[in-house]
Amino acid sequence: MDKATKRLLKQGQILEIHCACVIHDTKYDFSYVDKLYRGLCRNLTPRVILHVYTESNRPVPEPYVKHSLVEWPGVRGPKQSWWYKIQVFNPEHHSGQLLYFDLDTVIVHNIDWIWKLPSKNFWAVKDFKYLFRSRRVTLNSSVMWFDTGKYKFVYDNFDYKSLKKTAVRYHGDQDYIHQQLSSKHINYFDTNKIKSYRWQVKEGGYNFATRKHHNPGARTVLNNDTSILIFHGNPNPHECADPEILQHWV
């Protein structure tokens, strides 16, 4: 991070913010990138620079910044492509502070509060397992705010050649990232500001005791604290007919 950026952060302001996403294989089409970018622009005061990490042969239009992923043999598909997120930690692509988003996120309110958090820390979503396992505290990698130079060891330590063994040991990229960082590095975003759509918002939220939603068929009501909704699992945003969601995912 350069001195000018550090000075602006101390003053509680920045002029531009570098954001990132990964699109690999065919699970999501490029409209997801466009909608993420528009959501970021609507809900961030600084100018948004969106870095798109993708295959070398995928066209990426302006104003996006393209980064060609190193293809790992056999690593494709919905439950494989998430491993490419590890390459976001390679500072050869972008060195400095970076705000990462999975494509299946919907930004519903202003998120300037994220870049105002202490930049010396690694920030991530608390995995939603805490909703039904209160002692289960681990990282969800859907949204992350970190310095790629400081945390480049996450990339350096990753052995893609032994990915089959890694995939057995770690369910996905977020378990690997959590293990690499450990609790001494990880800070969690306010759980009131980032929520699970299907477990906390849809139809009044999910009752884990009865395995049913609290208000089946009810429309979504968002409180002012909620800034980001995570669409982990089903439905994906493009499969959602919820009017409250559709007004933000455009």
C-alpha positions in Angstrom: 0.0 0.0 0.0 1.5 3.4 -1.0 1.9 6.3 1.4 -0.9 8.3 -0.2 -3.4 5.5 0.3 -2.3 5.0 3.9 -2.8 8.7 4.6 -6.2 8.8 3.0 -7.3 5.7 5.0 -6.1 7.4 8.2 -8.3 10.4 7.2 -11.2 8.1 6.7 -11.3 8.4 3.0 -10.0 6.9 -0.3 -10.4 8.0 -3.8 -10.5 4.6 -5.5 -11.0 1.0 -4.3 -9.7 -2.1 -6.0 -12.2 -4.9 -6.1 -12.0 -8.4 -7.5 -14.0 -11.4 -8.6 -13.2 -14.8 -10.2 -15.2 -16.2 -13.1 -14.1 -19.6 -14.3 -15.8 -22.3 -16.4 -19.6 -22.1 -17.1 -21.4 -21.9 -13.7 -22.0 -18.1 -14.1 -22.2 -16.1 -17.3 -20.5 -12.7 -17.6 -23.7 -10.8 -16.7 -22.8 -11.7 -13.1 -19.6 -9.7 -13.4 -21.5 -6.7 -14.8 -24.2 -6.8 -12.1 -21.5 -7.1 -9.4 -19.7 -4.1 -10.8 -22.9 -2.0 -11.0 -23.8 -3.0 -7.4 -20.3 -1.9 -6.3 -20.5 1.4 -8.1 -23.9 2.1 -6.6 -22.8 1.3 -3.0 -19.3 2.6 -2.8 -18.2 6.2 -2.6 -14.7 5.7 -4.0 -14.2 5.0 -7.7 -14.4 1.3 -8.3 -11.7 -0.6 -10.2 -12.9 -4.2 -10.7 -10.2 -6.8 -11.4 -11.6 -9.9 -13.2 -9.6 -13.1 -12.7 -10.5 -15.5 -15.5 -9.4 -17.8 -18.3 -6.8 -16.4 -20.7 -9.1 -16.9 -23.7 -12.2 -15.2 -22.1 -12.8 -11.6 -23.5 -13.0 -9.1 -20.7 -14.3 -5.6 -21.8 -13.4 -2.2 -20.4 -13.5 -0.8 -17.8 -12.5 -4.1 -16.1 -8.9 -5.1 -15.4 -8.3 -8.6 -16.7 -6.0 -11.1 -15.0 -5.4 -14.4 -16.7 -5.6 -17.4 -14.4 -2.9 -20.1 -14.6 -4.9 -23.1 -15.6 -4.5 -26.1 -13.3 -5.0 -29.5 -15.1 -8.4 -31.0 -14.3 -9.6 -28.1 -12.2 -12.9 -27.2 -13.7 -16.6 -27.3 -12.7 -18.7 -25.9 -9.8 -16.9 -27.7 -7.0 -13.4 -27.3 -8.5 -13.2 -23.8 -9.9 -13.5 -22.3 -6.5 -9.8 -23.2 -6.0 -8.8 -20.5 -8.5 -9.7 -18.0 -5.8 -6.3 -18.8 -4.3 -4.7 -17.0 -7.2 -6.2 -13.7 -6.1 -3.6 -13.8 -3.2 -0.8 -13.6 -5.8 0.4 -10.0 -5.6 1.9 -10.3 -9.1 -1.7 -9.7 -10.3 -2.4 -6.8 -7.9 -0.3 -5.6 -5.1 -2.0 -3.9 -2.2 -5.4 -3.7 -0.6 -8.2 -5.7 -2.4 -11.9 -6.1 -1.8 -12.9 -9.6 -3.1 -16.5 -10.7 -3.9 -17.9 -14.0 -5.0 -20.2 -13.6 -8.0 -23.2 -15.0 -6.1 -23.4 -12.0 -3.8 -26.0 -9.2 -4.0 -25.1 -5.7 -2.5 -28.2 -4.1 -1.1 -26.9 -1.1 0.9 -23.9 1.1 1.1 -20.6 -0.7 1.9 -18.2 2.2 2.6 -18.0 0.7 6.1 -15.8 -2.1 4.8 -12.9 0.1 3.6 -13.0 2.1 6.8 -12.1 -1.0 8.8 -8.4 -1.3 9.9 -6.5 -2.1 6.7 -3.7 -3.9 8.6 -6.1 -6.8 9.3 -7.5 -9.6 7.2 -11.3 -9.3 7.0 -13.8 -12.0 6.0 -17.3 -13.3 6.5 -18.0 -15.6 9.4 -19.1 -18.9 7.9 -22.8 -19.3 8.4 -22.5 -22.6 10.2 -22.4 -20.5 13.3 -26.2 -20.1 12.9 -26.7 -23.8 13.9 -23.4 -24.6 15.5 -22.6 -21.7 17.8 -19.1 -23.0 18.6 -18.3 -23.4 14.9 -16.3 -20.3 14.0 -14.6 -20.5 10.6 -14.1 -18.3 7.6 -16.4 -17.9 4.6 -14.5 -16.5 1.6 -17.5 -14.9 -0.2 -16.3 -11.4 0.7 -12.7 -10.6 1.8 -10.8 -7.3 2.4 -7.0 -7.7 2.7 -3.6 -6.7 1.5 -2.4 -9.2 -1.2 1.3 -8.5 -0.4 0.9 -9.1 3.3 -1.0 -12.4 2.8 0.8 -13.7 -0.3 1.8 -16.8 1.7 -1.7 -18.1 1.2 -0.9 -18.4 -2.5 2.8 -19.3 -2.0 1.9 -22.3 0.3 -0.8 -23.7 -2.1 0.3 -26.9 -3.8 -2.0 -27.3 -6.8 -0.1 -30.4 -7.9 -1.5 -32.2 -4.9 -4.9 -30.7 -5.3 -6.7 -34.1 -5.0 -5.2 -34.5 -1.5 -5.9 -30.9 -0.7 -9.5 -31.3 -1.7 -9.9 -34.2 0.6 -8.3 -32.4 3.5 -10.1 -29.1 2.9 -13.7 -29.1 1.7 -13.0 -26.0 -0.3 -10.9 -22.9 -0.7 -12.3 -21.2 2.4 -11.2 -24.1 4.7 -7.7 -23.9 3.2 -7.6 -20.1 3.6 -8.8 -20.4 7.2 -6.1 -22.9 8.0 -3.4 -20.8 6.5 -4.4 -17.6 8.3 -5.4 -19.1 11.6 -7.3 -17.1 14.2 -4.4 -14.6 14.8 -4.9 -13.0 11.4 -8.7 -13.3 10.8 -11.2 -10.6 11.7 -14.8 -11.1 10.9 -17.2 -8.6 9.4 -20.2 -7.5 11.5 -22.7 -10.4 11.2 -25.6 -7.9 11.0 -24.2 -6.4 7.8 -23.5 -9.6 5.8 -26.2 -12.3 5.8 -27.1 -15.5 4.2 -30.1 -15.1 1.8 -31.6 -18.6 2.2 -30.9 -19.0 5.9 -31.4 -15.5 7.4 -33.5 -13.5 4.9 -35.7 -15.7 2.6 -39.2 -16.1 4.0 -38.3 -14.7 7.4 -35.2 -16.9 7.8 -34.7 -20.6 8.4 -35.7 -22.4 11.5 -33.1 -25.1 11.9 -35.1 -26.9 14.6 -38.1 -27.5 12.4 -36.2 -27.3 9.1 -38.7 -24.9 7.7 -38.7 -21.1 7.0 -40.4 -19.0 9.6 -42.8 -17.3 7.2 -43.3 -19.5 4.1 -44.3 -17.4 1.1 -43.6 -14.1 2.8 -41.8 -11.3 0.9 -38.3 -10.4 1.8 -37.8 -7.6 4.3 -34.3 -6.1 4.7 -33.3 -4.0 7.7 -31.1 -1.0 7.2 -28.1 -2.8 8.8 -27.9 -5.4 6.1 -25.5 -4.5 3.3 -24.7 -7.7 1.5 -26.5 -11.0 0.9 -24.6 -14.2 0.2 -26.3 -16.7 -2.1 -24.4 -19.8 -1.1 -26.1 -22.9 -2.6 -29.5 -22.6 -4.1 -31.1 -20.5 -5.3 -28.6 -18.5 -7.3 -29.5 -14.8 -7.9 -30.6 -15.4 -11.5 -33.0 -18.1 -10.2 -34.5 -15.7 -7.6 -37.9 -14.1 -8.3 -37.9 -12.1 -5.1 -38.7 -8.4 -5.9 -36.6 -7.2 -3.1 -33.6 -9.0 -4.5 -34.3 -8.1 -8.2 -34.2 -4.4 -7.5 -30.6 -4.7 -6.3 -29.3 -7.3 -8.7 -29.5 -5.3 -11.9 
